Each structure stands twice: as C-alpha cells, then as structure tokens.
C-alpha cells in the first residue's frame, strides 16, 4: 500500500510555491524524512495523510480547525495504490462538515471510502499509553480495530450518536426533578446495546488475536525474559453475550444515570490493560519497559495488518526517534528496515533516522516542501513536486 501523490489546498500552513497555490508532493516509495524546525509544517503534512486514511485527525476532534487562517474550506487529494490498483481519494473539509470523493465521485457510504489507504499512526503521545487516561487507550484500540475492520468506524459513529442523544435526555431529566421520557430511553438503550455489542465483540476479538504477537515482539525488543500483553477490559462484562449484558446494564443503571445526568456503563468507558510480567505496566513497569511495550504494539500492528492485507500498510511517525533511547530507536529502525513498506516520518534531525533502506529527505520551511537528496539507491527521476491532483482527486499530467 503506497501513497503516490498528495495535493493540499488551504490545509493549515501548508502551501505550494505561493501562498495561493496548493501543496503538491510526490513521496518516496520507501522512507520519507520530513525534516525541519518546529512550526514549519512537518506534523501538518503527516496529519493530512492521516485524515485521508482514516477521516480523523490525531490532533483535534474538530476537522474545521485544520483550515488555513481565513479559509472556509480545505481540499485534500491523494493518489494511492493498493493490491495492484490505483485510485484517487479526496476529502473536502468545510466549517459545517466534510465531503468524501473516490475517483472524483461521492461514495454512497463512508465504507466506500475507508480501507483504500490503511495507515498505522505512531506519535510521541502513544509512548505514554500505559500511563494515559482510558480515553487515549480506547482511541488506540479503536484505530487498531478500524484498520483491520473499516466498518468499525461507522459502528462507533452510530453508537456515539445514540449516546449523545441519550445523555441529552438524561441531562434534561437531571434538571427537571428526575422526570424522564422512559420510552425514549428504551429506544436509545436498544441502539446502544446493538451498536455497543458490535464494538465490544470486535475490540475483544482483534485484541485477543493481536496480543500474542505483541508478547513475541516485546520479548525481542526488551530481551529481559519478561512477558507482556494487552488485555481488553470492558466496563460491562459480556455475560452471556454483549447485547444482553448491555441491555441489562442500562436497565440496572437507569436510576443512577438519571441522577448524574449521563450514561455510566458501556463501551465508551472501556479500557485496555497493558501488563508486563503479569502486573499492570503503569504501576510496576519501568519507563523503558513501558516504551518497549508500546513499540512492540506498533510493530505488531504493522505485521498484523500486513498479514491481513497481503501488503504492508503505510506507517506515519511523528518525531518518535527523539523520544526513544538509543537502544530502542535502533530496534525500531531495524524492524522498519525489514518491514519493506512505505514510511512517512517527521524529525528535527535526519541523523535520528538510521535505516539502510532507500529514503528521501524533504525539508519543510514555512509550510513549503523542498525535495532533497535520495539516499540508499541509484539516482532516479527527481521526486517531490512532479504530478499533481486537482481538488476533486483527479490526476493531472499523468502519462497516458
């Protein structure tokens, strides 16, 4: 799976040769090092690719915040290749929502867009997962599940809509002496049980299959003889099944939920338990062991997706090398050399990235991309700004 070309218009501070022209970028098929000082646009470029892959930003929950100053819309377009096929993806972001395009046409459903560009995201914040709030671990788990099962994102969206509506009703009841529309609560509880059961089942299944691979890779990285795993910890235990358990939990908790004004049980409150040597990592593992565990999770995610997709996913890394000690950075680079997929990573210093694979350095300066040296391979056709896409995802100037 590869990103062949990228075109961005009015996305954050990124721009072409002039402030009015779109940024056009042709990445290297293996390693792309986005180098520059802080504030120049490295992470912005990575964020744009992440949105094209998963329709979510890893920096904000409100996509309109990605608009360039003074702009009312932004357009993201990419040419991607997967399983021998090439397609054009487009995301238009406005102040009131987004519009999706596949080969210049709007897909009938979100599922018609998702899964065409699968990317694993690795940021410095991920290194804190064992010590983070449960919400961060849920986001990590749902990204893992979504990359394996793209329909998971739509299931979460439906669940969140029902949860928002139910909580609105509960808040109204909390301010009206507990008077509540029981019939409407029954409707929302039914929706939460239906969509929540799917979410819980997928989370449990994917993580159960994923955890042994994490343990194997952790053993190779940590080299301490210690075991490690990641276990799903649902707020509501699926007994005898997730749907029945969720319905029962909503009924049992109704009086309490009305009193506090929000839904206290369900997959929106689940967690992931990271363990080293059978003990909670956030309590008993060292910082180095915790980081080795997160590193093992990311490498396992790439390997797991490669098995499922039949090709490596795109890897997006935001300034990870500067956060790792020399030993774990060396381990990470060793695995990346072996994986063989396309990598886009940001760094303030190219020397942090020590890989033997072919790679190209791109310098970000004031939102512009300047193509630099290609290393580790014979000179080829210059990359960086060749080829472009229009704002609807159509290729311009492609060879016939």
N, C-alpha and C positions, 0 to 999 in steps of 0.2 A: 504494500500500500504506500503510495507516494503522492506528495504534493508537488505538482509540476509547475504551476504558476499561481501567483496571487496578485490581486488588484484591489486596492483600498481607496475609497474616496470619503473624505471628511470623517475619518475614524481617529479620534483622539488627536495627537500632534503629528501623525504620520502624513507625509505628503510626497509628491514627486519632485521634479526639478524646480517647480514653482509652488507657491502655497495653494494655487488653484488647481493644479494638475494632480491626478491620482498617483498613488504609490504603486509601482509595478515591480514585482520581484520574481525572479526565477531561481529557486533554491537548488542547491547541490543534491544529487540523489542519495548521498550518504550523510555526511556530517555538515551542519551549517552552524558556524560560530558567529553569533550576533554580539559584537564587541562594542563597547562604548561606555562613557561615564554615566552615572545615574542621571535620570531625567531626559535622556536623549531619544527614548522610544523603543528600547530593546524589548521590554516586557509588553509594551503595547502591541508590537508585531506578533509576539507569541500569543497574546490574548485574542487577537483577531483570528488566528488559526484555530484556537481552541473553540471559539464561537462557531466557526464553520463546521467543526467536527461534532460538537455536542449541543449547540444552541444555548450554551450557558457561558458566562464569564466566570473566571476564578477570582475576580477582584471585586465584583459588585453583583447584586441581585437585580439591579435595575439597568437594563441594557441602554436606555437613553442616556445614561451617564457617560457612555462611550463616545457620544457625538463630539465632534470638534467644536471648539468655542464658537458660538454664534450660528451653528448649523442646526437645521431642523431634521435632517436625515443623514444617514451614513450608508454606504454601499460596500459590501464585502463580496468578492467573487474569486473563485478558485477553480483551476483545472486539476482534477485528481485522477489517479489511475489505481485500479484495484482489480485483481483477478483477470488481468488482461484487457479490461475495459476502461475507457476514459469517459468522464462526464464533467459537466460544468455545474458548479454549485454557486448559489447566490443567496445572500441574506441582506435584506434592506431593513435598516433599523430607523424607526421614527419615534417621535415623542409619545405616540399612543400605542406602539406595538411594533411587530416585525412582519416581514413578508419573505417567504421562502421560495426559491427557484431551483429547479433541476433542469438543466439543458434549456434554460430560458422560459420554462413553464412552471406554474404553480402546482406542486403535488397535491393530490386530493387529501392526503392526511400527513401529519408530521412523520409518520413511519415511512412515508415515501421519500423523505429527505435523509433521515437518520441512518447510520450504518454505512454510508458511502465513503466516509472518511473517519476511520477509527483512530483515535489518538489517546495515548497514555500521558497524563499530565503529572509532572513531578516538580513541586515548588518547595522553597525553604520551609514554608509553613507545615508541609507534610511531615517534616522531620520531628515535629512536636506532637504528632498524633497520639502517642500513648499518654501524654500529659494534657491534651487538649480537652475542650468541652465535648460532651457526647454528640452535639450537633455536627462538629467537624468530622468525627468518625462516621456518622451516618452519611454525610456527603461523600466521604471517601468510598464507603461501601456501595452507595448507590451509583457512583461513577463506575466502579468495578462491575456491578451487575449490568448497568446500561451498556457498557462496551461489549459484553457477552450477549445481552438480550436487549436490543434497542427499544423494544416495546415497553420496557420498564419505565422509561421516562414519561411516557404518556399515562401509564398507570399512576405514577406519583402525582402527575398534574391533576388527574381526576380526584385522587384522594385529597390533595391539598385544597381543591375547590370545595369538596364536601365538608372538610374540616373547617375551612374559613366560614362557610355558611352556618354550620352548627355552632361554632364559637360566637358568631354574631348573635345568634338566638340566645345562647347561654348568657352573654353579657347583658342583653336586654332583660332577661329574667332576673339576673342578679340586681338590677336597678329597679325592679318592679315587685319587690317583696316575694320573689320566688315564683311568680306566676309565669308559666311557660306553656307553649303550644306542644303538648305531648305528641300529637300526631305528626307534626313536622320533625320533632326529634327522632321519632321512629323511622322516618324516611331517611334522615341523614345518618342514623346509626346503621341502617341497612346498606347505604352506599359505602360508609367507612368499613364495614365488615367485608363487603365484596371486594373492594379495591385493596383494602389493607391485607386481606388474606393472600392475594396475589403477590403483593410486595414482600410480605413475610416469607412466603414459600420460596420466592426467587432469591431473596437475601440468604436464607438458610442453605439452599441448595448450592448456590455458587460459592459461598464461603467454605462450605464443607469440602467441596472439590478442590478449592484453592489452597486451603491451609496446609496440606501435606507438602506441597511444592514450596511454600514459604519456609517450612521447617527444614527442608533439604538445603535450600539456598542459604538460610541463616547459618546452618552448620558449616558451610563452606566459607562464608564471609567471616564469621566470628571465630571459628577454629578454636573453640573453648570446650567442646564436648557438651555444651548446654543445648537443651531443646527450646523450641519457640513455636508459638502458634497464635492464630487469631480466631476467636470464637464469637458467634452471634449470641447476643443477649437481648432477647425480646422483652418488652415491658409486659406483654400478655403472653403466657405460655400456650402454645397451640395444642390444647388437650380438650377433646380428642382430635380436633382439627382447627386450623387457624380461623376459619369463618365462624364456626360455632363458638369458639373461645372469645373472639372479638365481640360478637353479639352479646354474649353473656356478660362480658366485662363492661360494656356500655350500659347495660341494664343495672348491674350492681353498683356502678359508679354514678348513676344519674343524679341522685340527691347531692352528692358531693360536687359534681360538675356544675350543677345549677348554683350551688352555694358559692363556689370560687369563680365561676364565670368562664370556664374553659374546659376542654376535653383532657382528662388526666391520664387516659390509657390508650395505647395504640402504637403502631409502628413509627409515628412521629416522635416517640420518646424512647425508641430502642437504642442499643449501644453495641459496641464491639469491644471485646475483652482481649487485649494484647497480653500474652504471657511469655515469660522466659523462665525456664526450669520449673514450669508449673505454677509460678507465682505471678501476680499482677505486675506487669512491667513498670507501670508508673509508680509503684511503691517499692519494688525490690531490685529492679534492674538499674545498672549504671547508665549514664548518658550515652556512652559509647555503645552499649548493648541495645539501648532503645533505638539509636540511629541505625545500627546494623539490622535491626528487625524491620524498620521502615524501608530500608534499602532492599532487603530481601523481599518485602511485599511488592515493591515496584518492579523488580526484576522478574518476580513470579508472575505479575500481571502481564508483562510483555510476553513471557514464554507461554502463558496460558492462552493469551489471545492469538499468538502465532499458531498454536495447535488448532484453535477453533476456526481461524480464518484461512489457514493454509499459507499465510504470509505474515511477516512482521507488521505490527501497527506502527503508526507514526509516533515518535517519542518527543514530547515537549518538556524541556527542562529550564527552569528559571533560576539561574545563579546558584546551582546546587554545589558546585565544586568548592566554592569559597566557604561553604558551611560544613564541609566534611574534613576530618583529619586526613593526613597523607595516606594512611593505610586503607581507609575505606574509600577514599577517592580513587586510589589505584585499583581496588576491587571493582568499583563501579565502571571505570574506564575499560577494564579487562572484559567485563560482561558486554559492554556496549560494542566493543570490537568484534566479539563473537556473534552478536545477535544479527548483524547484517542488514538491519532496517534503516530507514531514514530518521535522522535526529536533527531537531532544531533546538539549540540551547543558547541561553544568554550568559554572558560573563563580562566582568570588567577587565579581565586579563586573559588573553588566549593561552598563555602558558599554563593556566589551571587545567586545560583540557589536553590530556596526554593520551592520544589514541594514535594507532598506526594506520587506521582506515583513511581512505580519501576524504578530504574535507576542504571546505572553503570558508574564508573569513569575510564577514560582511561588517562594515563599520556603520554604526548608527550615530548620526550627528544632526541635532535639531530636527528630528523626525524624518530625515532622509537616509536612504540606504546607499552605501558606497561599496561596490563589489571589490573584493581584494583577492589575495593570492589563493590559488588552488594548490593544496599540498597533498602529497602522498599518491599522486597519479601523474601520468604524462599530460602535457598541456593539451587542452581540448578547446572547443568553442567557448568563448567567454560567456560567463553567466552573469546574472544579476538583474538586468533590465530588459532582456530580449523577450519578445512576445508580450501580449497583453490581453486583457479581457475587458469587454465593455461592462457597464454596471448591471447588466442582466445576465452575466455569466457566459456570454458568447465570446469565443476566441476571435482575436483579430490578428491578421497577418500570419496565420498558420500555413505551413507548407501544404500544398494540395497532394 
